[in-house]
Structures are given as C-alpha cells and as structure tokens.
C-alpha cells in the first residue's frame, strides 16, 4: 500500500514551511555564518518495566556439597543466532505444534536414566557454544562456570585463564567477584574429592589471572593452584586510564603465551572474560572485525572455549552513558561508553530526530562481538541483566528483560561481518534500510546534531546560538522526506522478507521518521517564537533555556501565523495548518501502533512506546540553572575514560 502518497503533499508543505521559517530565521536573526556550532545532548525521561525474558539460572550462593552437573553444551536459542530465523513467521506461542496433544503411552516400559548416565560427559564434539545464559548476578554466573569447568575436567586437565577488564566502570564488579571467587574453587575441590574420574588426578585445574585494557597484564607469575594467590591477584587489578578494552588482542596474547605449556602438560585452555563493555578492538565502531575473527581462529585452533560474563548490548546502538561525579566540585557528568550493538552492524536509526541518540534501551542480547566469540568457540555468554546504578539515559532504569518466546524470532545474525555485509547487499530490502541508517547517522554527519540545551537567556546571544540551527533543521527535514520515499519504494518487499528483525527495523524506522518530521517543525516554531517574544526566565537565578519533549504540540498563535503569512504570502490559513498538524500526529500514532501490534514483547515495541507515549511529538522551552563550575571541564575537572 502506498502510504507515502497519502502525505506527499502534506510533507512537501511542511518542508516548504520549514524552508520559509529558515528564511525567516535569516531575516529575524541576521545569521552569522561563522558562528561556531555547539552540540549538547540531554535526556529527560526514565523508563519502566518490561516483560521477563527467560528463566534465570540458580542464584544460590551456598557451597554445593553434592554434584549438580549440567552438561553445558546444548545450543541455547534464548539469545543470538547464527543464520536464518529458527522459527517460522508465525508467533511461536500461536503455533499449532504447541497445541495440546493426546498421547497413548505405556509408561511401564520407560526407564529413566540414573546418576551414572546423567553425570556422563557428552564429549567435546557434542558441545556447542551457548550464546545467552541470563543470570541474576556474578554469584550465579560463577556457579555455572564451576559446572562448565567440572564438565571439561572430567575429560582432561584444564588451564583456566581469567581476563578482567581494567576499565574504571569495572572496579566494583571486580570486588564482588573477588568476594565470591572462593565459591568456584571450593566447589571444585569438593567435586574433585568425590568424583571417581577427578579424585585420582593431580592439579587437574591451573588458574592464571590477567587483566586487559589498552595492553595486557599478567597478575599471577604463572598458572597456579593457590587460591589465596588467585584472590590477591584479582585485588591487584589496576584501572587503565586509556578507556580501551582490547579484548581480542588479549585473547590472542594469552593463548600464544600458554599454548606450549598447555600442550606439554596435556591441558586444555579455557578463557574466561569479565567485562561490562564491548571490546574496543572488535570492530563495533569501525566495523573492522579482523581482530575479532583472529581471536576466534586462535581459540578454534587450540580448542579453547571462551566464556564471557558481560552486560546486554544497547538496542541497535554502539553507545551508552553512565553517571560520574567529579571529585573537585561534586558535579554530575554523563560519560559515554561502548555497549553494543547486538548485531555486526546497527539495525536501527542512530538519530532521535534532533541529535544522536542518548538512551540505554536494552536489546535483549549481548554485544555482537562477545556473543559471536562464545558461540564460535563452544563457550557461554553469561548476560547480567540486573540494574546498573550508574547507567544513564532513557531505558536505564527499566527491568531489562523480555519474553523469551517473543524474542526467539528476533535473534541477531552472528555471521562474520564480511559475510553479514555480503548477505545484506544481496537484499534490496535490507540494503535499502541500511542506506537510510547510514545517511541519517549523526556520528557521520554532524549537521544532524541540533542544539537543544544551554541557550543563553540574553536575547542577542540567543539569536546567535539559535540561528545556525534553522538551516540544520530544514536540511534534516528534506533528508526525512527522501528517506520516507525510499521506504515507500521498498515497502512491497517487506512481505517477502523472512527476518522478523528486518521487518521490525522497517516498521519502527517508518514510524520514527514521520514523528521526527513533526518534531523538527515544532523545534523550528519554538525557536522562532522565542526569538520574537524574547521572554525572561521567571526565576531570576536561571541562566539558560532548554528545549524538551512533550505530548502537547506547539500551535502558532495568531501573531506568529500572521507574521509568517505576511512575510511569505502564504495561501494557507491558520485553521488549515492546525488540521494538518493533527493529521500528521494521527499518522505517527498509527505507525507506532503497528509496531506494537506486530512486535509485542520486544525492544521494538518498547522503543515505539517511548517515542509515542513518553516523548510525544511536541516540544517546549523552559528555563533552568546550570552551575558555572561546569566550565571547568577540561581544566580542573578531568573526565576519565571508562
């Protein structure tokens, strides 16, 4: 259905009005071409609860006295995926194959396996990577790692190499792990004493503690069995001020260093990575995955499974932000960190219609690079979805879980990036969406970053600051029109697309672009109205103006509309304009409702609710106070890299 045709004239009218307003801004503000642009971002809204994603692992923190064996091999479809959708287009819970069926079974002839069979090792060849084990915390994850090590130790001696992220944000996590670390080795000790296979072996497990940032540090002089030495090594993990987390090169380095020793002692290496960010050297930002693929190959060549204790990726976006309070003035800052995306390349808009995204919505999956590493090497990615006190932005405070059945149809494609890009290029539908994602990426085009914060309360300075934003907004509206036309051209291909992820990408992108067109025009109206009226803050202490989002849309009063009509000889009256505004909002509502209907229980639905209900399509201007001490950033205030 050609939806774009229904509003092409309407969209053209809006663009024309935007151009007129842009011209008005030049006339009203007397633009200074050389005025520097300042792009500052903010977030206004918190998020709420989502549905539960999947069953959590055992959270018992007591030392296990008996065997609780789990053969950690069966491929989990809870998170991630390797190829085409594993589920039909039909919703899983509605499938006829899941309907109740009557069976006539003679249960007297069924023999249940005993402990001798349940406890048997499946063998390395039967164990594949598990790409999503959701745990409630490090205690549960360490308990599961204990089971994984026991499973491997039944077959051969093990050298466990722990790699701890040295980033600033990991310090509290490292202390928590150090306190719980004894659980792993005490349970392993109990198991070794009671297990028929393990009790006759000497030094069945050696442990090496390392940490990584920009470089690699060896915190135990050599692989050891001394638990006290291991715990002391964790306490010595330093903070790398570079902000780099070069996980891939660290994996290569430790395997190269210890593979001869492991081979000589007939041990199998196991790499266990603890990190709360996406690796700096995995290609998540520059899409160069050579370091990641090299690390995977090194693990495969040496039969080394990789286990990762990590966090969820941000939904379709490489970044998140965390709160940090500087020790000089005790002011809060929002520091950017790497936390995604969940796919080899982003499959969502990187723009919020005014500037780059500033949110922390969960994707429901781990970061692509870490999840792919675990899948390809036969390890497990342990996702820690608990609340993070320092995470900032919309979505940061939500219950970060989704319904497992709903998410099963939206598993990321975990191919190598080169293969992923080639597959995407073969699809006109997917490549068309990718082109829009690239063209509207404010990290690639700074002109898409419009100023929404920290405008001066002095009318003259406000005019200088706001003037350059008009051209940016008008150009952005033209780009939206172009993008909507592109979506309309590939719309017939949506029904033929076999990936729910890409269909969801289309649906959400379409709704967002319609609402962003409204929001941009609201932005223009506010700046024009504010400059014309030159209001003063009601609170004399306030020293800035900020724009925010609201459901109530700006309606130009008679004075503003007469000014526009007289200056540009408009043939539309105010009532017609207001009617047009309502129609645009209804169109956006319908588009977001379609997203919620087609993709319930998913991050796409959550984002649609946020855009439609939490933000709305309108904007407002409000005064505020900004501590002048913020001007000391870069001087007395040194913001660390996390």
KEFI-639422 format. One record per residue (C-alpha): x, y negated, z; residue number from 1; residue in three letters. Coordinates in nm, 2 decimals. Layout:
N
X Y Z NUM ALA
...
! end
This chain:
642
0.00 0.00 0.00 1 UNK
0.14 -0.34 -0.10 2 UNK
0.12 -0.52 0.24 3 UNK
0.37 -0.79 0.14 4 UNK
0.15 -0.90 -0.14 5 UNK
-0.12 -0.99 0.12 6 UNK
0.10 -1.25 0.28 7 UNK
0.34 -1.36 0.00 8 UNK
0.17 -1.69 -0.05 9 UNK
0.15 -1.73 0.33 10 UNK
0.52 -1.65 0.37 11 UNK
0.61 -1.89 0.09 12 UNK
0.40 -2.16 0.26 13 UNK
0.59 -2.10 0.58 14 UNK
0.93 -2.12 0.41 15 UNK
0.82 -2.44 0.23 16 UNK
0.71 -2.59 0.56 17 UNK
1.04 -2.48 0.72 18 UNK
1.23 -2.65 0.44 19 UNK
1.02 -2.96 0.49 20 UNK
1.09 -2.95 0.86 21 UNK
1.46 -2.91 0.78 22 UNK
1.45 -3.21 0.56 23 UNK
1.26 -3.39 0.84 24 UNK
1.53 -3.30 1.08 25 UNK
1.79 -3.46 0.85 26 UNK
1.58 -3.77 0.83 27 UNK
1.50 -3.78 1.20 28 UNK
1.83 -3.66 1.35 29 UNK
2.07 -3.81 1.10 30 UNK
2.27 -3.49 1.09 31 UNK
2.64 -3.49 1.13 32 UNK
2.79 -3.23 0.90 33 UNK
3.10 -3.19 1.11 34 UNK
2.92 -3.13 1.44 35 UNK
3.06 -2.80 1.59 36 UNK
2.81 -2.52 1.64 37 UNK
2.78 -2.37 1.99 38 UNK
2.61 -2.04 2.01 39 UNK
2.49 -1.94 2.36 40 UNK
2.26 -1.65 2.43 41 UNK
2.03 -1.56 2.72 42 UNK
1.78 -1.31 2.83 43 UNK
1.45 -1.38 3.01 44 UNK
1.27 -1.06 3.06 45 UNK
1.31 -0.74 3.27 46 UNK
1.18 -0.41 3.15 47 UNK
0.96 -0.14 3.31 48 UNK
0.92 0.23 3.34 49 UNK
0.94 0.48 3.06 50 UNK
0.84 0.84 3.04 51 UNK
1.05 1.12 3.17 52 UNK
1.30 1.26 2.92 53 UNK
1.39 1.61 3.02 54 UNK
1.43 1.83 3.32 55 UNK
1.71 1.72 3.54 56 UNK
1.99 1.95 3.65 57 UNK
2.03 2.08 4.00 58 UNK
2.12 1.79 4.24 59 UNK
2.21 2.00 4.54 60 UNK
2.53 1.87 4.69 61 UNK
2.60 2.17 4.92 62 UNK
2.88 2.40 4.85 63 UNK
2.75 2.71 4.68 64 UNK
2.82 3.03 4.87 65 UNK
2.70 3.27 4.61 66 UNK
2.72 3.29 4.23 67 UNK
2.49 3.06 4.04 68 UNK
2.61 3.15 3.70 69 UNK
2.50 2.96 3.39 70 UNK
2.63 3.06 3.05 71 UNK
2.68 2.71 2.92 72 UNK
2.65 2.79 2.56 73 UNK
2.31 2.77 2.41 74 UNK
2.28 2.47 2.19 75 UNK
2.06 2.21 2.35 76 UNK
1.82 2.01 2.14 77 UNK
1.75 1.77 2.42 78 UNK
1.98 1.51 2.28 79 UNK
2.15 1.46 1.95 80 UNK
2.15 1.67 1.63 81 UNK
2.38 1.79 1.36 82 UNK
2.17 1.79 1.04 83 UNK
1.82 1.78 0.91 84 UNK
1.54 1.75 1.16 85 UNK
1.49 2.06 1.36 86 UNK
1.12 2.00 1.40 87 UNK
0.85 1.97 1.14 88 UNK
0.69 1.63 1.07 89 UNK
0.40 1.74 1.28 90 UNK
0.43 1.64 1.65 91 UNK
0.58 1.93 1.85 92 UNK
0.31 1.93 2.11 93 UNK
0.04 1.95 1.84 94 UNK
0.19 2.24 1.66 95 UNK
-0.02 2.55 1.61 96 UNK
0.28 2.76 1.70 97 UNK
0.25 2.63 2.06 98 UNK
-0.12 2.71 2.10 99 UNK
-0.22 2.98 2.34 100 UNK
-0.19 3.33 2.20 101 UNK
-0.33 3.65 2.34 102 UNK
-0.08 3.94 2.37 103 UNK
-0.13 4.31 2.45 104 UNK
0.19 4.42 2.61 105 UNK
0.26 4.73 2.82 106 UNK
0.48 4.57 3.09 107 UNK
0.56 4.91 3.24 108 UNK
0.82 4.97 2.97 109 UNK
1.01 4.64 3.01 110 UNK
1.34 4.65 3.20 111 UNK
1.47 4.32 3.34 112 UNK
1.85 4.27 3.33 113 UNK
2.03 4.30 3.66 114 UNK
2.31 4.08 3.80 115 UNK
2.57 4.28 3.61 116 UNK
2.42 4.16 3.28 117 UNK
2.32 3.81 3.38 118 UNK
2.67 3.73 3.51 119 UNK
2.85 3.86 3.20 120 UNK
3.04 3.61 2.99 121 UNK
2.89 3.56 2.65 122 UNK
3.23 3.51 2.49 123 UNK
3.38 3.21 2.33 124 UNK
3.23 3.29 1.99 125 UNK
2.88 3.27 2.13 126 UNK
2.91 2.94 2.29 127 UNK
2.84 2.61 2.11 128 UNK
2.85 2.25 2.21 129 UNK
2.57 2.12 2.43 130 UNK
2.50 1.76 2.33 131 UNK
2.27 1.64 2.61 132 UNK
2.26 1.76 2.96 133 UNK
2.07 1.50 3.16 134 UNK
2.19 1.48 3.52 135 UNK
2.09 1.26 3.82 136 UNK
2.44 1.18 3.92 137 UNK
2.81 1.28 3.94 138 UNK
2.74 1.54 4.20 139 UNK
2.50 1.73 3.97 140 UNK
2.74 1.69 3.68 141 UNK
3.04 1.82 3.88 142 UNK
2.83 2.12 3.99 143 UNK
2.76 2.21 3.62 144 UNK
3.12 2.17 3.53 145 UNK
3.20 2.41 3.81 146 UNK
2.98 2.67 3.64 147 UNK
3.14 2.59 3.30 148 UNK
3.49 2.65 3.44 149 UNK
3.38 2.97 3.60 150 UNK
3.24 3.09 3.27 151 UNK
3.57 3.02 3.09 152 UNK
3.78 3.15 3.38 153 UNK
3.62 3.49 3.35 154 UNK
3.78 3.53 3.01 155 UNK
4.12 3.36 3.05 156 UNK
4.32 3.13 3.27 157 UNK
4.24 2.76 3.24 158 UNK
4.42 2.43 3.25 159 UNK
4.17 2.15 3.32 160 UNK
4.28 1.81 3.21 161 UNK
4.08 1.53 3.35 162 UNK
4.08 1.19 3.17 163 UNK
3.95 0.90 3.37 164 UNK
3.86 0.57 3.20 165 UNK
4.06 0.28 3.36 166 UNK
3.81 0.01 3.28 167 UNK
3.71 -0.23 3.56 168 UNK
3.35 -0.11 3.55 169 UNK
3.46 0.25 3.64 170 UNK
3.61 0.18 3.98 171 UNK
3.30 0.26 4.19 172 UNK
3.24 0.57 3.98 173 UNK
3.59 0.69 4.04 174 UNK
3.55 0.66 4.42 175 UNK
3.22 0.85 4.41 176 UNK
3.38 1.13 4.20 177 UNK
3.68 1.15 4.44 178 UNK
3.44 1.20 4.73 179 UNK
3.26 1.48 4.55 180 UNK
3.56 1.64 4.38 181 UNK
3.62 1.89 4.66 182 UNK
3.28 2.05 4.57 183 UNK
3.42 2.17 4.24 184 UNK
3.73 2.33 4.38 185 UNK
3.57 2.47 4.70 186 UNK
3.30 2.64 4.49 187 UNK
3.57 2.77 4.25 188 UNK
3.77 2.91 4.55 189 UNK
3.46 3.09 4.69 190 UNK
3.38 3.23 4.34 191 UNK
3.74 3.35 4.29 192 UNK
3.74 3.54 4.62 193 UNK
3.41 3.72 4.54 194 UNK
3.42 3.77 4.17 195 UNK
3.55 4.11 4.06 196 UNK
3.72 3.96 3.75 197 UNK
3.87 3.65 3.91 198 UNK
3.99 3.77 4.26 199 UNK
4.28 3.96 4.12 200 UNK
4.42 3.67 3.92 201 UNK
4.68 3.43 4.05 202 UNK
4.65 3.05 3.98 203 UNK
4.36 3.10 3.75 204 UNK
4.30 2.73 3.73 205 UNK
4.56 2.45 3.70 206 UNK
4.45 2.08 3.70 207 UNK
4.61 1.77 3.55 208 UNK
4.48 1.42 3.63 209 UNK
4.53 1.15 3.38 210 UNK
4.38 0.81 3.31 211 UNK
4.35 0.60 3.00 212 UNK
4.29 0.25 2.88 213 UNK
4.50 0.10 2.61 214 UNK
4.76 0.36 2.70 215 UNK
4.78 0.69 2.89 216 UNK
4.90 0.75 3.24 217 UNK
4.98 1.09 3.40 218 UNK
4.88 1.08 3.77 219 UNK
4.99 1.43 3.86 220 UNK
5.35 1.51 3.77 221 UNK
5.24 1.84 3.63 222 UNK
4.93 2.06 3.63 223 UNK
4.87 2.17 3.99 224 UNK
4.65 2.38 4.22 225 UNK
4.69 2.14 4.52 226 UNK
4.35 1.99 4.58 227 UNK
4.50 1.71 4.80 228 UNK
4.74 1.61 4.53 229 UNK
4.45 1.60 4.29 230 UNK
4.24 1.38 4.51 231 UNK
4.53 1.14 4.58 232 UNK
4.59 1.12 4.20 233 UNK
4.23 1.00 4.15 234 UNK
4.28 0.74 4.42 235 UNK
4.58 0.60 4.22 236 UNK
4.38 0.53 3.91 237 UNK
4.46 0.17 3.81 238 UNK
4.25 -0.09 3.62 239 UNK
4.35 -0.16 3.27 240 UNK
4.30 -0.53 3.20 241 UNK
4.31 -0.49 2.82 242 UNK
3.95 -0.38 2.81 243 UNK
4.04 -0.10 2.57 244 UNK
3.93 0.26 2.62 245 UNK
4.13 0.46 2.37 246 UNK
3.98 0.80 2.45 247 UNK
4.06 0.96 2.12 248 UNK
4.43 0.89 2.12 249 UNK
4.44 1.00 2.49 250 UNK
4.29 1.34 2.40 251 UNK
4.54 1.39 2.12 252 UNK
4.83 1.29 2.35 253 UNK
4.74 1.53 2.64 254 UNK
4.68 1.82 2.41 255 UNK
5.01 1.77 2.24 256 UNK
5.19 1.74 2.57 257 UNK
5.04 2.06 2.73 258 UNK
4.96 2.29 2.45 259 UNK
5.31 2.46 2.46 260 UNK
5.28 2.51 2.84 261 UNK
4.92 2.64 2.80 262 UNK
5.03 2.88 2.52 263 UNK
5.32 3.01 2.72 264 UNK
5.11 3.08 3.03 265 UNK
4.82 3.21 2.81 266 UNK
4.59 2.95 2.94 267 UNK
4.30 2.77 2.77 268 UNK
4.30 2.40 2.79 269 UNK
3.98 2.21 2.89 270 UNK
3.95 1.83 2.86 271 UNK
3.70 1.65 3.09 272 UNK
3.64 1.28 3.02 273 UNK
3.48 1.04 3.27 274 UNK
3.38 0.71 3.11 275 UNK
3.09 0.47 3.12 276 UNK
3.17 0.31 2.78 277 UNK
3.20 0.40 2.41 278 UNK
3.57 0.46 2.32 279 UNK
3.75 0.16 2.16 280 UNK
3.93 0.38 1.91 281 UNK
3.63 0.59 1.79 282 UNK
3.52 0.35 1.51 283 UNK
3.19 0.24 1.68 284 UNK
3.27 -0.12 1.59 285 UNK
3.46 -0.10 1.27 286 UNK
3.31 0.24 1.15 287 UNK
3.66 0.39 1.10 288 UNK
3.63 0.74 1.26 289 UNK
3.97 0.87 1.17 290 UNK
4.09 0.87 1.54 291 UNK
3.77 1.05 1.65 292 UNK
3.80 1.31 1.38 293 UNK
4.17 1.36 1.46 294 UNK
4.08 1.43 1.82 295 UNK
3.81 1.67 1.72 296 UNK
4.05 1.86 1.50 297 UNK
4.31 1.88 1.77 298 UNK
4.06 2.03 2.01 299 UNK
3.94 2.28 1.74 300 UNK
4.29 2.38 1.65 301 UNK
4.38 2.46 2.02 302 UNK
4.03 2.60 2.12 303 UNK
4.00 2.31 2.37 304 UNK
3.64 2.23 2.46 305 UNK
3.57 1.86 2.56 306 UNK
3.33 1.77 2.84 307 UNK
3.21 1.41 2.89 308 UNK
3.05 1.25 3.19 309 UNK
2.90 0.94 3.04 310 UNK
2.61 0.70 3.00 311 UNK
2.34 0.65 2.74 312 UNK
2.41 0.46 2.43 313 UNK
2.22 0.13 2.38 314 UNK
1.94 0.17 2.13 315 UNK
2.08 0.11 1.78 316 UNK
2.34 -0.14 1.91 317 UNK
2.71 -0.12 2.00 318 UNK
2.70 -0.36 2.30 319 UNK
2.56 -0.41 2.65 320 UNK
2.63 -0.67 2.91 321 UNK
2.70 -0.64 3.28 322 UNK
2.68 -0.89 3.56 323 UNK
3.01 -1.01 3.70 324 UNK
3.06 -1.27 3.98 325 UNK
3.38 -1.46 3.97 326 UNK
3.57 -1.48 4.30 327 UNK
3.65 -1.85 4.26 328 UNK
3.30 -2.01 4.26 329 UNK
3.08 -1.71 4.30 330 UNK
2.91 -1.78 3.97 331 UNK
2.74 -1.50 3.78 332 UNK
2.87 -1.42 3.43 333 UNK
2.74 -1.18 3.17 334 UNK
3.03 -0.97 3.02 335 UNK
3.00 -0.77 2.70 336 UNK
3.09 -0.40 2.70 337 UNK
3.08 -0.12 2.44 338 UNK
2.79 0.12 2.49 339 UNK
2.68 0.26 2.16 340 UNK
2.53 0.31 1.92 341 UNK
2.39 0.66 1.94 342 UNK
2.44 0.71 1.56 343 UNK
2.75 0.68 1.34 344 UNK
2.62 0.36 1.21 345 UNK
2.34 0.14 1.37 346 UNK
1.99 0.22 1.25 347 UNK
1.82 -0.09 1.39 348 UNK
1.83 -0.47 1.34 349 UNK
2.13 -0.63 1.52 350 UNK
1.93 -0.95 1.54 351 UNK
1.64 -1.08 1.75 352 UNK
1.53 -1.34 1.50 353 UNK
1.73 -1.62 1.66 354 UNK
2.07 -1.47 1.75 355 UNK
2.24 -1.15 1.82 356 UNK
2.06 -0.90 2.04 357 UNK
2.11 -0.94 2.41 358 UNK
1.94 -0.63 2.56 359 UNK
2.02 -0.30 2.72 360 UNK
1.75 -0.07 2.60 361 UNK
1.84 0.29 2.62 362 UNK
1.85 0.50 2.31 363 UNK
1.77 0.82 2.50 364 UNK
2.10 0.97 2.36 365 UNK
2.47 0.94 2.44 366 UNK
2.72 0.74 2.24 367 UNK
2.77 0.90 1.90 368 UNK
3.15 0.95 1.93 369 UNK
3.13 1.12 2.27 370 UNK
2.84 1.34 2.18 371 UNK
2.99 1.44 1.85 372 UNK
3.32 1.53 2.03 373 UNK
3.13 1.76 2.27 374 UNK
2.92 1.92 2.00 375 UNK
3.21 2.00 1.77 376 UNK
3.44 2.13 2.04 377 UNK
3.20 2.35 2.23 378 UNK
3.17 2.13 2.53 379 UNK
2.89 1.95 2.70 380 UNK
2.79 1.58 2.72 381 UNK
2.65 1.50 3.06 382 UNK
2.43 1.19 3.05 383 UNK
2.39 0.99 3.37 384 UNK
2.06 0.80 3.32 385 UNK
2.05 0.66 3.68 386 UNK
2.01 0.29 3.75 387 UNK
2.31 0.07 3.69 388 UNK
2.32 -0.22 3.93 389 UNK
2.54 -0.44 3.70 390 UNK
2.37 -0.37 3.37 391 UNK
2.21 -0.69 3.23 392 UNK
1.96 -0.78 2.97 393 UNK
1.61 -0.67 2.88 394 UNK
1.57 -0.30 2.94 395 UNK
1.84 -0.28 3.20 396 UNK
1.61 -0.21 3.49 397 UNK
1.38 0.04 3.32 398 UNK
1.35 0.40 3.41 399 UNK
1.59 0.52 3.14 400 UNK
1.42 0.85 3.04 401 UNK
1.20 0.96 2.75 402 UNK
0.97 1.25 2.68 403 UNK
1.18 1.55 2.56 404 UNK
0.92 1.67 2.31 405 UNK
0.87 1.32 2.16 406 UNK
1.25 1.27 2.13 407 UNK
1.31 1.61 1.96 408 UNK
1.21 1.47 1.63 409 UNK
1.44 1.17 1.65 410 UNK
1.77 1.34 1.71 411 UNK
2.07 1.15 1.57 412 UNK
2.26 1.28 1.27 413 UNK
2.60 1.38 1.42 414 UNK
2.79 1.42 1.10 415 UNK
3.13 1.27 1.05 416 UNK
3.09 0.90 0.95 417 UNK
3.21 0.96 0.59 418 UNK
2.96 1.24 0.54 419 UNK
2.69 1.03 0.71 420 UNK
2.75 0.74 0.48 421 UNK
2.75 0.96 0.17 422 UNK
2.42 1.11 0.27 423 UNK
2.27 0.77 0.34 424 UNK
2.39 0.64 0.00 425 UNK
2.21 0.92 -0.18 426 UNK
1.88 0.80 -0.04 427 UNK
1.73 0.48 -0.19 428 UNK
1.51 0.45 0.12 429 UNK
1.79 0.48 0.38 430 UNK
2.04 0.27 0.19 431 UNK
1.77 0.00 0.14 432 UNK
1.72 -0.02 0.52 433 UNK
2.09 -0.02 0.58 434 UNK
2.14 -0.31 0.34 435 UNK
1.89 -0.52 0.55 436 UNK
2.07 -0.42 0.87 437 UNK
2.40 -0.55 0.73 438 UNK
2.25 -0.87 0.57 439 UNK
2.08 -0.97 0.90 440 UNK
2.37 -0.88 1.12 441 UNK
2.47 -1.20 1.32 442 UNK
2.80 -1.04 1.41 443 UNK
2.89 -1.06 1.04 444 UNK
2.71 -1.39 0.96 445 UNK
2.74 -1.64 1.24 446 UNK
2.49 -1.87 1.07 447 UNK
2.22 -1.63 1.20 448 UNK
2.31 -1.73 1.56 449 UNK
2.09 -2.03 1.66 450 UNK
2.13 -2.22 1.97 451 UNK
1.86 -2.16 2.24 452 UNK
2.03 -2.27 2.56 453 UNK
2.21 -2.56 2.72 454 UNK
2.08 -2.85 2.52 455 UNK
2.16 -3.19 2.65 456 UNK
1.90 -3.40 2.84 457 UNK
2.03 -3.71 2.67 458 UNK
1.82 -3.78 2.35 459 UNK
2.12 -3.88 2.14 460 UNK
2.32 -3.57 2.23 461 UNK
2.01 -3.35 2.19 462 UNK
1.98 -3.47 1.83 463 UNK
2.34 -3.40 1.75 464 UNK
2.31 -3.05 1.90 465 UNK
1.97 -2.96 1.75 466 UNK
2.02 -3.10 1.40 467 UNK
2.25 -2.82 1.27 468 UNK
2.01 -2.56 1.39 469 UNK
1.74 -2.66 1.14 470 UNK
1.94 -2.55 0.83 471 UNK
2.02 -2.22 1.00 472 UNK
1.66 -2.16 1.08 473 UNK
1.54 -2.24 0.73 474 UNK
1.80 -2.02 0.57 475 UNK
1.72 -1.74 0.81 476 UNK
1.35 -1.76 0.71 477 UNK
1.45 -1.73 0.35 478 UNK
1.65 -1.42 0.44 479 UNK
1.35 -1.27 0.61 480 UNK
1.14 -1.33 0.31 481 UNK
1.40 -1.15 0.09 482 UNK
1.41 -0.86 0.34 483 UNK
1.04 -0.82 0.35 484 UNK
1.03 -0.80 -0.02 485 UNK
1.29 -0.53 -0.01 486 UNK
1.09 -0.33 0.24 487 UNK
0.79 -0.36 0.02 488 UNK
0.98 -0.21 -0.27 489 UNK
1.09 0.10 -0.08 490 UNK
0.76 0.14 0.11 491 UNK
0.64 0.42 -0.13 492 UNK
0.95 0.62 -0.03 493 UNK
0.86 0.63 0.34 494 UNK
0.61 0.91 0.30 495 UNK
0.88 1.12 0.13 496 UNK
1.14 1.06 0.40 497 UNK
1.20 1.37 0.61 498 UNK
1.36 1.19 0.90 499 UNK
1.15 1.05 1.18 500 UNK
1.44 0.83 1.28 501 UNK
1.44 0.65 0.94 502 UNK
1.07 0.62 0.92 503 UNK
1.07 0.47 1.27 504 UNK
1.35 0.24 1.16 505 UNK
1.13 0.12 0.87 506 UNK
0.82 0.07 1.08 507 UNK
1.00 -0.13 1.36 508 UNK
1.20 -0.34 1.12 509 UNK
0.89 -0.44 0.93 510 UNK
0.71 -0.55 1.24 511 UNK
1.01 -0.73 1.38 512 UNK
1.07 -0.93 1.06 513 UNK
0.71 -1.05 1.05 514 UNK
0.73 -1.16 1.41 515 UNK
1.07 -1.32 1.37 516 UNK
0.94 -1.53 1.08 517 UNK
0.67 -1.67 1.32 518 UNK
0.93 -1.72 1.60 519 UNK
1.17 -1.91 1.37 520 UNK
0.89 -2.16 1.27 521 UNK
0.80 -2.20 1.63 522 UNK
1.16 -2.28 1.70 523 UNK
1.16 -2.55 1.43 524 UNK
0.84 -2.71 1.56 525 UNK
0.97 -2.72 1.92 526 UNK
1.30 -2.89 1.82 527 UNK
1.11 -3.14 1.61 528 UNK
0.85 -3.22 1.87 529 UNK
1.11 -3.25 2.15 530 UNK
1.32 -3.50 1.95 531 UNK
1.01 -3.70 1.86 532 UNK
0.88 -3.73 2.22 533 UNK
1.22 -3.73 2.40 534 UNK
1.08 -3.61 2.73 535 UNK
1.27 -3.63 3.05 536 UNK
1.31 -3.34 3.30 537 UNK
1.05 -3.36 3.58 538 UNK
1.32 -3.25 3.83 539 UNK
1.60 -3.52 3.84 540 UNK
1.85 -3.25 3.93 541 UNK
1.80 -3.07 3.60 542 UNK
2.08 -3.13 3.35 543 UNK
1.98 -2.92 3.04 544 UNK
1.70 -2.80 2.82 545 UNK
1.65 -2.43 2.73 546 UNK
1.42 -2.25 2.49 547 UNK
1.23 -1.94 2.60 548 UNK
0.98 -1.69 2.46 549 UNK
0.61 -1.68 2.54 550 UNK
0.29 -1.53 2.41 551 UNK
0.13 -1.87 2.36 552 UNK
0.23 -2.02 2.03 553 UNK
0.31 -2.39 1.97 554 UNK
0.04 -2.57 1.78 555 UNK
0.14 -2.91 1.64 556 UNK
-0.07 -3.19 1.78 557 UNK
-0.24 -3.45 1.56 558 UNK
0.06 -3.68 1.58 559 UNK
0.32 -3.43 1.47 560 UNK
0.10 -3.29 1.19 561 UNK
0.02 -3.65 1.06 562 UNK
0.39 -3.72 1.06 563 UNK
0.46 -3.41 0.86 564 UNK
0.17 -3.47 0.62 565 UNK
0.25 -3.83 0.56 566 UNK
0.63 -3.78 0.51 567 UNK
0.60 -3.49 0.27 568 UNK
0.25 -3.54 0.12 569 UNK
0.12 -3.20 0.24 570 UNK
-0.21 -3.09 0.09 571 UNK
-0.29 -2.86 0.38 572 UNK
-0.48 -2.99 0.68 573 UNK
-0.42 -2.90 1.04 574 UNK
-0.71 -2.66 1.07 575 UNK
-0.58 -2.46 0.78 576 UNK
-0.24 -2.44 0.93 577 UNK
-0.38 -2.32 1.27 578 UNK
-0.58 -2.05 1.09 579 UNK
-0.26 -1.94 0.90 580 UNK
-0.08 -1.92 1.24 581 UNK
-0.35 -1.68 1.38 582 UNK
-0.34 -1.46 1.07 583 UNK
0.04 -1.42 1.09 584 UNK
0.02 -1.32 1.46 585 UNK
-0.25 -1.07 1.38 586 UNK
-0.03 -0.92 1.11 587 UNK
0.26 -0.88 1.35 588 UNK
0.03 -0.72 1.61 589 UNK
-0.09 -0.47 1.36 590 UNK
0.26 -0.38 1.26 591 UNK
0.37 -0.33 1.62 592 UNK
0.06 -0.12 1.70 593 UNK
0.15 0.10 1.41 594 UNK
0.50 0.16 1.56 595 UNK
0.34 0.25 1.89 596 UNK
0.09 0.48 1.73 597 UNK
0.34 0.66 1.50 598 UNK
0.63 0.69 1.75 599 UNK
0.49 0.73 2.11 600 UNK
0.73 0.81 2.39 601 UNK
1.03 0.69 2.20 602 UNK
1.27 0.39 2.21 603 UNK
1.10 0.25 1.91 604 UNK
0.77 0.23 2.09 605 UNK
0.94 0.07 2.39 606 UNK
1.10 -0.19 2.17 607 UNK
0.77 -0.26 2.00 608 UNK
0.60 -0.32 2.34 609 UNK
0.88 -0.55 2.44 610 UNK
0.86 -0.76 2.12 611 UNK
0.48 -0.78 2.12 612 UNK
0.38 -0.79 2.49 613 UNK
0.69 -0.90 2.69 614 UNK
0.82 -1.17 2.45 615 UNK
0.54 -1.27 2.23 616 UNK
0.58 -1.48 1.92 617 UNK
0.57 -1.83 2.07 618 UNK
0.84 -2.04 2.22 619 UNK
0.86 -2.31 2.49 620 UNK
1.11 -2.57 2.61 621 UNK
1.19 -2.60 2.98 622 UNK
1.45 -2.80 3.17 623 UNK
1.69 -2.63 3.41 624 UNK
2.01 -2.68 3.61 625 UNK
2.35 -2.54 3.51 626 UNK
2.63 -2.55 3.76 627 UNK
2.91 -2.78 3.62 628 UNK
3.16 -2.53 3.76 629 UNK
3.08 -2.31 3.46 630 UNK
3.30 -2.55 3.26 631 UNK
3.60 -2.39 3.45 632 UNK
3.56 -2.07 3.24 633 UNK
3.89 -2.01 3.07 634 UNK
4.06 -2.24 3.32 635 UNK
4.02 -2.15 3.69 636 UNK
3.77 -1.87 3.60 637 UNK
3.93 -1.58 3.42 638 UNK
3.66 -1.34 3.30 639 UNK
3.80 -0.98 3.30 640 UNK
3.76 -0.74 3.02 641 UNK
3.56 -0.43 3.12 642 UNK
! end
